[in-house]
């Protein structure tokens, strides 16, 4: 039987999920009721939602069990992933890294005999998510979104193209990190325990994911080719950054990735990075510190509330056959974090390889359906939401846009 605290945590988690789908309503209220715009804007910030309800949960926990118990609970949690996502967002979003990535994307685009707008769009939606298998998914999400924001979303494009791009990107980043065992959060949670190495990931998940990623990007490019033909395809930044500075930034990025599980190290590297960025600020754009902090706050709230869902999630996962488990994991990922889902599934004992495959494949398949489904999604949300009406992304619009590429991923993981 669940404890009182677990029931309260589950109730507040459900409220937070509902709240994420209502943020556009609060943003609308901010425009029609300017006297209370500050409150409505706060409640309309998707990145604030889970942090807000996590604070409510901790307050109730303290009242019910005492402040010492509430504090002890928080200290038992691991907030390494939220801290890592914050740091990797800021470092990967720095101008030298973006310039190098943009140069690679433009070079790859020229290899395809098609209009530059179409090839830039296709390569950004395919190559960059797959690159996430090596630089981590949060870094791939940040890079993709920043390039798409400047070269696609900043143009006069339709709302359909905006949501379709977002849906394909979220799904492709979620499945594109499965070529290695350390880049995708849901894989990372079980890789060591289940013995997933790079060879296993590529032969079992990676090649299927790569095929789905390319298919999704190609279908989106062909579907919106009329609009994409009018885009320039990524103009080069005339203010060139010194090669040495690019190399230094790459070293910071590599250091953060290598020490992703050691917050003392990567936070130290980050502080050093901030010093270098300030010293050479003439070669920098604005660092996305605010966006990164909001995303970190969101993920910390998700960790705080998500841990309280163990009592029912484990029972659900343990009672499913492999096919039901795959589709159940895909569906559950939409309302929980997929890393939390695989972690809880890894606690189920005496499971076979089919169970492991179904759980991980289902978790990454559903990672693009909602903003809370995959840890990098809030990063993309924070970067791109300013390109949408009233600075908000409709959760229903995202869900519907992500369904077609999710179906492609289902076909890849189930039929191949």
C-alpha positions as a Markdown table, in Angstrom:
| # | Residue | x | y | z |
|---|---|---|---|---|
| 1 | Unk | 0.0 | 0.0 | 0.0 |
| 2 | Unk | 1.3 | 3.5 | -0.8 |
| 3 | Unk | 2.1 | 5.8 | 2.0 |
| 4 | Unk | 0.3 | 9.1 | 2.6 |
| 5 | Unk | 3.2 | 11.0 | 1.2 |
| 6 | Unk | 3.3 | 8.9 | -1.9 |
| 7 | Unk | -0.4 | 9.5 | -2.5 |
| 8 | Unk | 0.1 | 13.2 | -2.1 |
| 9 | Unk | 3.1 | 13.1 | -4.4 |
| 10 | Unk | 1.1 | 11.3 | -7.1 |
| 11 | Unk | -1.8 | 13.7 | -6.8 |
| 12 | Unk | 0.4 | 16.7 | -7.1 |
| 13 | Unk | 2.3 | 15.1 | -10.0 |
| 14 | Unk | -1.1 | 14.7 | -11.8 |
| 15 | Unk | -1.9 | 18.3 | -11.1 |
| 16 | Unk | 1.5 | 19.3 | -12.5 |
| 17 | Unk | 0.9 | 17.3 | -15.7 |
| 18 | Unk | -2.6 | 18.9 | -16.2 |
| 19 | Unk | -1.0 | 22.3 | -15.5 |
| 20 | Unk | 1.5 | 21.8 | -18.3 |
| 21 | Unk | -1.4 | 21.4 | -20.7 |
| 22 | Unk | -3.0 | 24.6 | -19.4 |
| 23 | Unk | 0.0 | 27.0 | -19.7 |
| 24 | Unk | -1.3 | 28.6 | -22.9 |
| 25 | Unk | -4.5 | 29.5 | -21.1 |
| 26 | Unk | -2.5 | 31.3 | -18.4 |
| 27 | Unk | -0.5 | 33.1 | -21.0 |
| 28 | Unk | -3.7 | 34.2 | -22.6 |
| 29 | Unk | -5.0 | 35.5 | -19.3 |
| 30 | Unk | -1.8 | 37.6 | -19.0 |
| 31 | Unk | -2.8 | 39.5 | -22.1 |
| 32 | Unk | -6.5 | 40.0 | -21.3 |
| 33 | Unk | -5.9 | 40.7 | -17.6 |
| 34 | Unk | -2.8 | 43.0 | -17.5 |
| 35 | Unk | -3.4 | 43.9 | -13.8 |
| 36 | Unk | -2.3 | 40.4 | -12.8 |
| 37 | Unk | -0.1 | 39.7 | -15.8 |
| 38 | Unk | 2.9 | 38.8 | -13.5 |
| 39 | Unk | 1.0 | 36.0 | -11.8 |
| 40 | Unk | -0.4 | 34.6 | -15.0 |
| 41 | Unk | 3.0 | 34.8 | -16.8 |
| 42 | Unk | 4.5 | 32.9 | -13.8 |
| 43 | Unk | 1.8 | 30.2 | -14.0 |
| 44 | Unk | 2.2 | 30.1 | -17.8 |
| 45 | Unk | 5.9 | 29.3 | -17.7 |
| 46 | Unk | 6.1 | 25.6 | -18.5 |
| 47 | Unk | 9.6 | 25.4 | -17.0 |
| 48 | Unk | 8.2 | 26.7 | -13.7 |
| 49 | Unk | 5.3 | 24.2 | -13.4 |
| 50 | Unk | 7.0 | 21.1 | -11.9 |
| 51 | Unk | 9.3 | 23.2 | -9.8 |
| 52 | Unk | 6.3 | 25.1 | -8.4 |
| 53 | Unk | 4.4 | 21.9 | -7.5 |
| 54 | Unk | 7.5 | 20.3 | -6.1 |
| 55 | Unk | 7.8 | 23.2 | -3.7 |
| 56 | Unk | 4.1 | 22.6 | -2.7 |
| 57 | Unk | 4.9 | 18.9 | -2.2 |
| 58 | Unk | 8.0 | 19.6 | 0.0 |
| 59 | Unk | 6.0 | 22.1 | 2.1 |
| 60 | Unk | 3.2 | 19.5 | 2.6 |
| 61 | Unk | 5.9 | 16.9 | 3.3 |
| 62 | Unk | 7.5 | 19.2 | 6.0 |
| 63 | Unk | 4.1 | 19.8 | 7.6 |
| 64 | Unk | 3.2 | 16.1 | 7.6 |
| 65 | Unk | 6.5 | 14.6 | 8.6 |
| 66 | Unk | 8.7 | 17.5 | 9.9 |
| 67 | Unk | 11.3 | 19.6 | 8.2 |
| 68 | Unk | 14.1 | 17.2 | 9.0 |
| 69 | Unk | 12.3 | 14.4 | 7.1 |
| 70 | Unk | 11.6 | 16.7 | 4.1 |
| 71 | Unk | 15.2 | 17.8 | 4.0 |
| 72 | Unk | 16.5 | 14.3 | 4.3 |
| 73 | Unk | 14.2 | 13.3 | 1.4 |
| 74 | Unk | 15.6 | 16.0 | -0.9 |
| 75 | Unk | 19.2 | 15.2 | 0.1 |
| 76 | Unk | 18.6 | 11.5 | -1.0 |
| 77 | Unk | 17.6 | 12.6 | -4.5 |
| 78 | Unk | 20.2 | 13.0 | -7.3 |
| 79 | Unk | 20.0 | 16.4 | -9.1 |
| 80 | Unk | 23.0 | 15.7 | -11.3 |
| 81 | Unk | 21.0 | 15.4 | -14.5 |
| 82 | Unk | 19.2 | 18.8 | -14.1 |
| 83 | Unk | 22.6 | 20.4 | -13.3 |
| 84 | Unk | 24.2 | 18.7 | -16.4 |
| 85 | Unk | 21.4 | 19.8 | -18.7 |
| 86 | Unk | 21.8 | 23.4 | -17.5 |
| 87 | Unk | 25.5 | 23.4 | -18.1 |
| 88 | Unk | 25.5 | 21.6 | -21.4 |
| 89 | Unk | 22.7 | 24.0 | -22.7 |
| 90 | Unk | 24.8 | 27.1 | -22.0 |
| 91 | Unk | 28.1 | 25.7 | -23.3 |
| 92 | Unk | 26.6 | 24.1 | -26.4 |
| 93 | Unk | 24.7 | 27.3 | -27.1 |
| 94 | Unk | 27.7 | 29.5 | -27.1 |
| 95 | Unk | 28.6 | 31.3 | -30.3 |
| 96 | Unk | 31.8 | 29.5 | -31.1 |
| 97 | Unk | 30.2 | 26.1 | -30.8 |
| 98 | Unk | 27.2 | 27.3 | -32.9 |
| 99 | Unk | 29.4 | 28.7 | -35.6 |
| 100 | Unk | 31.3 | 25.5 | -35.9 |
| 101 | Unk | 28.1 | 23.4 | -36.0 |
| 102 | Unk | 26.5 | 25.8 | -38.5 |
| 103 | Unk | 29.6 | 25.5 | -40.7 |
| 104 | Unk | 29.3 | 21.7 | -40.6 |
| 105 | Unk | 25.6 | 21.8 | -41.4 |
| 106 | Unk | 26.1 | 24.2 | -44.3 |
| 107 | Unk | 28.9 | 22.0 | -45.7 |
| 108 | Unk | 26.8 | 18.9 | -45.4 |
| 109 | Unk | 23.8 | 20.7 | -47.0 |
| 110 | Unk | 25.9 | 21.6 | -50.1 |
| 111 | Unk | 26.5 | 17.9 | -50.7 |
| 112 | Unk | 22.8 | 17.4 | -51.4 |
| 113 | Unk | 21.6 | 18.5 | -54.9 |
| 114 | Unk | 18.5 | 20.5 | -53.7 |
| 115 | Unk | 17.6 | 24.1 | -52.7 |
| 116 | Unk | 19.7 | 25.3 | -49.7 |
| 117 | Unk | 16.7 | 25.9 | -47.5 |
| 118 | Unk | 15.5 | 22.4 | -47.9 |
| 119 | Unk | 18.9 | 20.8 | -47.4 |
| 120 | Unk | 19.7 | 22.9 | -44.4 |
| 121 | Unk | 16.4 | 21.9 | -42.8 |
| 122 | Unk | 16.8 | 18.2 | -43.6 |
| 123 | Unk | 20.4 | 18.0 | -42.3 |
| 124 | Unk | 19.6 | 20.0 | -39.1 |
| 125 | Unk | 16.7 | 17.6 | -38.3 |
| 126 | Unk | 18.7 | 14.4 | -39.1 |
| 127 | Unk | 22.4 | 14.9 | -38.6 |
| 128 | Unk | 22.2 | 17.0 | -35.4 |
| 129 | Unk | 19.9 | 14.6 | -33.5 |
| 130 | Unk | 22.2 | 11.7 | -34.4 |
| 131 | Unk | 25.2 | 13.7 | -33.3 |
| 132 | Unk | 23.4 | 13.7 | -29.9 |
| 133 | Unk | 24.7 | 10.1 | -29.5 |
| 134 | Unk | 28.2 | 11.5 | -29.0 |
| 135 | Unk | 27.7 | 15.0 | -27.6 |
| 136 | Unk | 24.6 | 14.0 | -25.5 |
| 137 | Unk | 21.0 | 14.7 | -26.3 |
| 138 | Unk | 20.7 | 18.0 | -24.4 |
| 139 | Unk | 23.6 | 19.4 | -26.4 |
| 140 | Unk | 22.1 | 18.2 | -29.7 |
| 141 | Unk | 18.7 | 19.7 | -28.7 |
| 142 | Unk | 20.3 | 23.1 | -27.8 |
| 143 | Unk | 22.3 | 23.2 | -31.1 |
| 144 | Unk | 19.3 | 22.2 | -33.3 |
| 145 | Unk | 16.9 | 24.6 | -31.7 |
| 146 | Unk | 19.3 | 27.6 | -31.8 |
| 147 | Unk | 20.0 | 27.0 | -35.5 |
| 148 | Unk | 16.4 | 26.4 | -36.4 |
| 149 | Unk | 15.3 | 29.5 | -34.4 |
| 150 | Unk | 17.7 | 31.7 | -36.4 |
| 151 | Unk | 17.4 | 30.2 | -39.8 |
| 152 | Unk | 13.8 | 28.8 | -40.0 |
| 153 | Unk | 11.6 | 30.0 | -37.2 |
| 154 | Unk | 12.7 | 33.6 | -37.5 |
| 155 | Unk | 11.4 | 33.6 | -41.1 |
| 156 | Unk | 7.8 | 34.1 | -42.3 |
| 157 | Unk | 6.7 | 30.4 | -42.0 |
| 158 | Unk | 3.4 | 28.9 | -41.3 |
| 159 | Unk | 2.2 | 27.7 | -37.9 |
| 160 | Unk | 1.9 | 24.2 | -39.3 |
| 161 | Unk | 5.6 | 24.1 | -40.2 |
| 162 | Unk | 6.6 | 25.4 | -36.8 |
| 163 | Unk | 4.7 | 22.6 | -34.9 |
| 164 | Unk | 5.7 | 19.9 | -37.4 |
| 165 | Unk | 9.4 | 20.9 | -37.1 |
| 166 | Unk | 9.1 | 20.8 | -33.3 |
| 167 | Unk | 7.4 | 17.4 | -33.3 |
| 168 | Unk | 10.0 | 15.9 | -35.6 |
| 169 | Unk | 12.9 | 17.4 | -33.7 |
| 170 | Unk | 11.7 | 16.2 | -30.3 |
| 171 | Unk | 11.1 | 12.7 | -31.5 |
| 172 | Unk | 14.4 | 12.6 | -33.5 |
| 173 | Unk | 16.5 | 13.8 | -30.5 |
| 174 | Unk | 14.8 | 11.2 | -28.3 |
| 175 | Unk | 15.6 | 8.3 | -30.5 |
| 176 | Unk | 18.8 | 9.7 | -32.1 |
| 177 | Unk | 20.8 | 9.4 | -28.9 |
| 178 | Unk | 20.6 | 5.5 | -28.9 |
| 179 | Unk | 23.8 | 4.8 | -30.8 |
| 180 | Unk | 25.8 | 5.0 | -27.6 |
| 181 | Unk | 25.0 | 4.0 | -24.0 |
| 182 | Unk | 25.7 | 7.4 | -22.4 |
| 183 | Unk | 23.9 | 10.1 | -24.4 |
| 184 | Unk | 20.2 | 9.4 | -24.0 |
| 185 | Unk | 18.9 | 9.8 | -20.4 |
| 186 | Unk | 16.6 | 6.7 | -20.5 |
| 187 | Unk | 19.5 | 4.5 | -21.8 |
| 188 | Unk | 22.0 | 6.0 | -19.4 |
| 189 | Unk | 19.8 | 4.9 | -16.4 |
| 190 | Unk | 20.0 | 1.2 | -17.3 |
| 191 | Unk | 23.2 | 0.8 | -19.4 |
| 192 | Unk | 25.6 | -0.1 | -16.6 |
| 193 | Unk | 23.2 | -2.5 | -14.8 |
| 194 | Unk | 22.1 | -4.3 | -18.0 |
| 195 | Unk | 25.5 | -4.3 | -19.7 |
| 196 | Unk | 24.6 | -2.0 | -22.7 |
| 197 | Unk | 27.8 | -1.1 | -24.5 |
| 198 | Unk | 28.2 | 0.9 | -27.7 |
| 199 | Unk | 28.3 | -2.2 | -29.9 |
| 200 | Unk | 25.1 | -3.5 | -28.3 |
| 201 | Unk | 23.4 | -0.1 | -28.7 |
| 202 | Unk | 24.3 | 0.3 | -32.4 |
| 203 | Unk | 23.3 | -3.2 | -33.4 |
| 204 | Unk | 20.1 | -3.4 | -31.3 |
| 205 | Unk | 18.7 | 0.2 | -31.2 |
| 206 | Unk | 21.0 | 2.6 | -33.1 |
| 207 | Unk | 20.6 | 1.6 | -36.7 |
| 208 | Unk | 16.8 | 1.4 | -36.4 |
| 209 | Unk | 16.8 | 4.8 | -34.7 |
| 210 | Unk | 19.0 | 6.3 | -37.4 |
| 211 | Unk | 16.7 | 5.0 | -40.2 |
| 212 | Unk | 13.7 | 6.5 | -38.4 |
| 213 | Unk | 15.5 | 9.8 | -37.8 |
| 214 | Unk | 16.4 | 10.2 | -41.5 |
| 215 | Unk | 12.9 | 9.1 | -42.6 |
| 216 | Unk | 11.2 | 11.7 | -40.3 |
| 217 | Unk | 13.5 | 14.5 | -41.5 |
| 218 | Unk | 13.0 | 13.6 | -45.1 |
| 219 | Unk | 9.2 | 13.3 | -44.9 |
| 220 | Unk | 9.0 | 16.7 | -43.1 |
| 221 | Unk | 11.2 | 18.3 | -45.7 |
| 222 | Unk | 9.2 | 16.9 | -48.6 |
| 223 | Unk | 5.9 | 17.8 | -47.0 |
| 224 | Unk | 6.9 | 21.5 | -46.5 |
| 225 | Unk | 9.2 | 21.9 | -49.5 |
| 226 | Unk | 7.2 | 24.8 | -50.9 |
| 227 | Unk | 7.9 | 26.9 | -47.8 |
| 228 | Unk | 11.5 | 25.6 | -47.3 |
| 229 | Unk | 12.5 | 26.5 | -50.9 |
| 230 | Unk | 12.1 | 30.2 | -49.9 |
| 231 | Unk | 14.6 | 29.9 | -47.0 |
| 232 | Unk | 18.2 | 30.9 | -47.4 |
| 233 | Unk | 19.6 | 27.8 | -45.7 |
| 234 | Unk | 21.8 | 29.2 | -43.1 |
| 235 | Unk | 23.9 | 32.3 | -43.8 |
| 236 | Unk | 27.4 | 32.4 | -42.5 |
| 237 | Unk | 28.2 | 34.7 | -39.6 |
| 238 | Unk | 30.6 | 37.3 | -40.9 |
| 239 | Unk | 32.2 | 37.9 | -37.5 |
| 240 | Unk | 34.5 | 35.0 | -37.5 |
| 241 | Unk | 35.6 | 33.5 | -34.2 |
| 242 | Unk | 39.3 | 32.6 | -33.8 |
| 243 | Unk | 40.0 | 28.9 | -34.3 |
| 244 | Unk | 41.8 | 28.8 | -31.0 |
| 245 | Unk | 38.7 | 30.0 | -29.2 |
| 246 | Unk | 36.5 | 27.4 | -31.0 |
| 247 | Unk | 39.0 | 24.7 | -29.9 |
| 248 | Unk | 38.9 | 25.9 | -26.3 |
| 249 | Unk | 35.1 | 25.8 | -26.3 |
| 250 | Unk | 35.1 | 22.3 | -27.8 |
| 251 | Unk | 37.4 | 21.3 | -25.0 |
| 252 | Unk | 35.0 | 22.7 | -22.4 |
| 253 | Unk | 32.1 | 20.8 | -24.2 |
| 254 | Unk | 34.0 | 17.6 | -24.2 |
| 255 | Unk | 35.0 | 17.9 | -20.6 |
| 256 | Unk | 31.4 | 18.5 | -19.5 |
| 257 | Unk | 30.3 | 15.4 | -21.5 |
| 258 | Unk | 33.1 | 13.2 | -20.2 |
| 259 | Unk | 32.4 | 14.2 | -16.6 |
| 260 | Unk | 28.6 | 14.2 | -16.9 |
| 261 | Unk | 28.2 | 12.1 | -13.8 |
| 262 | Unk | 30.5 | 14.2 | -11.7 |
| 263 | Unk | 28.9 | 17.5 | -10.9 |
| 264 | Unk | 31.8 | 18.8 | -8.9 |
| 265 | Unk | 34.0 | 18.5 | -12.0 |
| 266 | Unk | 31.6 | 19.7 | -14.7 |
| 267 | Unk | 30.4 | 22.7 | -12.5 |
| 268 | Unk | 34.0 | 23.6 | -12.0 |
| 269 | Unk | 34.6 | 23.5 | -15.7 |
| 270 | Unk | 31.4 | 25.6 | -16.2 |
| 271 | Unk | 32.6 | 28.3 | -13.9 |
| 272 | Unk | 35.9 | 28.4 | -15.8 |
| 273 | Unk | 34.0 | 28.5 | -19.1 |
| 274 | Unk | 32.0 | 31.6 | -17.8 |
| 275 | Unk | 35.3 | 33.3 | -17.1 |
| 276 | Unk | 36.6 | 32.6 | -20.6 |
| 277 | Unk | 33.3 | 33.7 | -22.2 |
| 278 | Unk | 33.4 | 37.0 | -20.3 |
| 279 | Unk | 37.1 | 37.6 | -21.2 |
| 280 | Unk | 36.3 | 37.1 | -24.9 |
| 281 | Unk | 32.7 | 38.4 | -24.9 |
| 282 | Unk | 33.2 | 40.3 | -28.2 |
| 283 | Unk | 33.1 | 36.8 | -29.8 |
| 284 | Unk | 30.0 | 35.8 | -27.9 |
| 285 | Unk | 26.3 | 36.3 | -28.2 |
| 286 | Unk | 24.1 | 36.3 | -25.1 |
| 287 | Unk | 24.6 | 33.1 | -23.1 |
| 288 | Unk | 21.3 | 31.3 | -22.6 |
| 289 | Unk | 21.7 | 31.3 | -18.8 |
| 290 | Unk | 18.1 | 32.2 | -18.1 |
| 291 | Unk | 16.7 | 29.5 | -20.3 |
| 292 | Unk | 19.2 | 27.0 | -18.9 |
| 293 | Unk | 18.3 | 27.8 | -15.3 |
| 294 | Unk | 14.5 | 27.5 | -16.0 |
| 295 | Unk | 15.1 | 24.1 | -17.6 |
| 296 | Unk | 17.2 | 23.0 | -14.6 |
| 297 | Unk | 14.4 | 24.1 | -12.3 |
| 298 | Unk | 11.9 | 22.2 | -14.3 |
| 299 | Unk | 13.9 | 19.0 | -14.2 |
| 300 | Unk | 14.6 | 19.3 | -10.5 |
| 301 | Unk | 10.9 | 19.6 | -9.9 |
| 302 | Unk | 10.3 | 16.5 | -12.1 |
| 303 | Unk | 12.9 | 14.5 | -10.1 |
| 304 | Unk | 11.3 | 15.6 | -6.8 |
| 305 | Unk | 7.8 | 14.6 | -7.8 |
| 306 | Unk | 8.7 | 11.7 | -10.1 |
| 307 | Unk | 10.4 | 9.7 | -7.4 |
| 308 | Unk | 7.1 | 9.5 | -5.6 |
| 309 | Unk | 5.6 | 7.6 | -8.6 |
| 310 | Unk | 7.6 | 4.4 | -7.9 |
| 311 | Unk | 4.8 | 2.7 | -6.0 |
| 312 | Unk | 2.5 | 2.4 | -9.0 |
| 313 | Unk | 4.8 | 2.5 | -12.0 |
| 314 | Unk | 6.8 | -0.5 | -11.0 |
| 315 | Unk | 3.6 | -2.6 | -10.5 |
| 316 | Unk | 2.3 | -1.5 | -14.0 |
| 317 | Unk | 5.6 | -2.3 | -15.8 |
| 318 | Unk | 6.1 | -5.7 | -14.0 |
| 319 | Unk | 2.6 | -6.9 | -15.1 |
| 320 | Unk | 3.0 | -6.4 | -18.9 |
| 321 | Unk | 4.1 | -8.7 | -21.6 |
| 322 | Unk | 6.8 | -7.4 | -24.0 |
| 323 | Unk | 4.4 | -6.0 | -26.7 |
| 324 | Unk | 2.2 | -4.4 | -24.1 |
| 325 | Unk | 5.3 | -3.1 | -22.3 |
| 326 | Unk | 6.6 | -1.4 | -25.4 |
| 327 | Unk | 3.4 | 0.5 | -26.1 |
| 328 | Unk | 2.8 | 1.0 | -22.4 |
| 329 | Unk | 6.2 | 2.6 | -22.0 |
| 330 | Unk | 5.6 | 4.8 | -25.0 |
| 331 | Unk | 2.3 | 6.0 | -23.5 |
| 332 | Unk | 3.6 | 6.4 | -20.0 |
| 333 | Unk | 6.6 | 8.4 | -21.2 |
| 334 | Unk | 4.2 | 11.1 | -22.4 |
| 335 | Unk | 3.2 | 11.7 | -18.8 |
| 336 | Unk | 6.4 | 10.9 | -17.0 |
| 337 | Unk | 10.1 | 11.4 | -17.7 |
| 338 | Unk | 11.4 | 8.5 | -19.8 |
| 339 | Unk | 14.6 | 8.3 | -17.7 |
| 340 | Unk | 12.6 | 7.8 | -14.6 |
| 341 | Unk | 10.5 | 5.2 | -16.4 |
| 342 | Unk | 13.5 | 3.1 | -17.4 |
| 343 | Unk | 15.1 | 3.5 | -14.0 |
| 344 | Unk | 12.0 | 2.2 | -12.2 |
| 345 | Unk | 11.7 | -0.6 | -14.8 |
| 346 | Unk | 15.3 | -1.6 | -14.1 |
| 347 | Unk | 14.3 | -2.3 | -10.5 |
| 348 | Unk | 12.0 | -5.1 | -11.6 |
| 349 | Unk | 13.9 | -8.4 | -11.0 |
| 350 | Unk | 14.4 | -11.5 | -13.2 |
| 351 | Unk | 13.7 | -9.8 | -16.5 |
| 352 | Unk | 14.9 | -11.1 | -19.9 |
| 353 | Unk | 16.4 | -9.3 | -22.9 |
| 354 | Unk | 13.0 | -8.9 | -24.6 |
| 355 | Unk | 11.7 | -7.0 | -21.5 |
| 356 | Unk | 14.8 | -4.7 | -21.5 |
| 357 | Unk | 14.5 | -4.0 | -25.3 |
| 358 | Unk | 10.7 | -3.3 | -25.0 |
| 359 | Unk | 11.2 | -0.9 | -22.0 |
| 360 | Unk | 14.1 | 1.1 | -23.5 |
| 361 | Unk | 12.7 | 1.2 | -27.0 |
| 362 | Unk | 9.3 | 2.3 | -25.8 |
| 363 | Unk | 10.7 | 5.0 | -23.5 |
| 364 | Unk | 12.7 | 6.6 | -26.3 |
| 365 | Unk | 9.9 | 6.2 | -28.8 |
| 366 | Unk | 7.5 | 8.3 | -26.7 |
| 367 | Unk | 10.1 | 10.9 | -25.8 |
| 368 | Unk | 8.8 | 13.6 | -28.2 |
| 369 | Unk | 5.1 | 13.6 | -27.4 |
| 370 | Unk | 5.2 | 16.1 | -24.5 |
| 371 | Unk | 7.6 | 18.6 | -22.9 |
| 372 | Unk | 8.1 | 16.4 | -19.9 |
| 373 | Unk | 8.7 | 13.1 | -21.8 |
| 374 | Unk | 12.4 | 13.6 | -22.3 |
| 375 | Unk | 14.9 | 15.6 | -20.3 |
| 376 | Unk | 16.2 | 17.7 | -23.3 |
| 377 | Unk | 12.6 | 18.7 | -24.4 |
| 378 | Unk | 12.3 | 21.6 | -21.9 |
| 379 | Unk | 15.6 | 23.0 | -23.3 |
| 380 | Unk | 14.1 | 23.0 | -26.8 |
| 381 | Unk | 10.9 | 24.4 | -25.4 |
| 382 | Unk | 12.7 | 27.3 | -23.7 |
| 383 | Unk | 14.7 | 28.2 | -26.8 |
| 384 | Unk | 11.9 | 28.1 | -29.4 |
| 385 | Unk | 8.8 | 29.2 | -27.6 |
| 386 | Unk | 9.5 | 32.8 | -28.4 |
| 387 | Unk | 8.9 | 32.0 | -32.0 |
| 388 | Unk | 5.3 | 31.0 | -31.3 |
| 389 | Unk | 2.2 | 33.1 | -30.7 |
| 390 | Unk | 2.0 | 34.7 | -27.2 |
| 391 | Unk | 5.4 | 33.1 | -26.5 |
| 392 | Unk | 3.9 | 29.7 | -25.8 |
| 393 | Unk | 3.7 | 26.3 | -27.4 |
| 394 | Unk | 0.4 | 24.5 | -27.3 |
| 395 | Unk | 0.9 | 21.1 | -25.7 |
| 396 | Unk | -1.9 | 19.6 | -27.7 |
| 397 | Unk | -0.3 | 21.0 | -30.9 |
| 398 | Unk | 3.0 | 19.5 | -29.9 |
| 399 | Unk | 1.4 | 16.1 | -29.2 |
| 400 | Unk | -0.4 | 16.0 | -32.5 |
| 401 | Unk | 2.7 | 17.1 | -34.4 |
| 402 | Unk | 4.9 | 14.5 | -32.7 |
| 403 | Unk | 2.4 | 11.6 | -33.5 |
| 404 | Unk | 3.5 | 11.0 | -37.1 |
| 405 | Unk | 7.2 | 10.8 | -36.4 |
| 406 | Unk | 6.5 | 8.7 | -33.3 |
| 407 | Unk | 4.6 | 6.2 | -35.5 |
| 408 | Unk | 7.6 | 6.0 | -37.8 |
| 409 | Unk | 9.7 | 5.2 | -34.7 |
| 410 | Unk | 7.2 | 2.6 | -33.6 |
| 411 | Unk | 7.5 | 0.9 | -37.0 |
| 412 | Unk | 11.3 | 1.0 | -36.9 |
| 413 | Unk | 11.6 | -0.5 | -33.4 |
| 414 | Unk | 8.8 | -3.1 | -33.8 |
| 415 | Unk | 9.1 | -4.3 | -37.4 |
| 416 | Unk | 12.9 | -4.1 | -38.1 |
